[in-house]
Amino acid sequence: MPKLAEFSIDYNNRKLLTDGDVNKWNMAKFIARIEYKQEFERLLQEMAPFQLN
């Protein structure tokens, strides 16, 4: 595990992400969150002996 100072220097030396990269990353996280929620709800319905409100 790198020390915080080392990490900060390494991070600052990297090129900044473009807006396009950030938008793609945010969209991927958003889609993953929706898919995770749908899968979680499906599993809950399978496990529940009765329908939850």
C-alpha positions, -999 to 999 in steps of 0.1 A, spaced: 0 0 0 17 32 -11 18 61 13 -6 89 7 21 114 -4 35 90 -29 0 84 -43 -6 121 -46 26 127 -65 18 97 -88 -18 110 -93 -6 145 -101 19 132 -127 -8 115 -147 -26 132 -176 -60 146 -167 -90 127 -181 -109 144 -209 -145 153 -204 -154 125 -228 -136 100 -207 -154 112 -176 -188 111 -193 -182 75 -205 -171 65 -170 -201 81 -154 -225 65 -179 -209 31 -172 -213 35 -135 -249 47 -140 -258 16 -161 -240 -8 -137 -260 7 -108 -293 2 -127 -284 -34 -137 -273 -42 -101 -306 -28 -87 -326 -49 -112 -307 -80 -104 -310 -74 -66 -348 -69 -69 -351 -101 -90 -332 -121 -64 -353 -106 -36 -385 -117 -54 -371 -152 -59 -363 -155 -22 -394 -139 -8 -422 -164 -2 -447 -135 -7 -448 -103 -26 -433 -74 -8 -447 -39 -13 
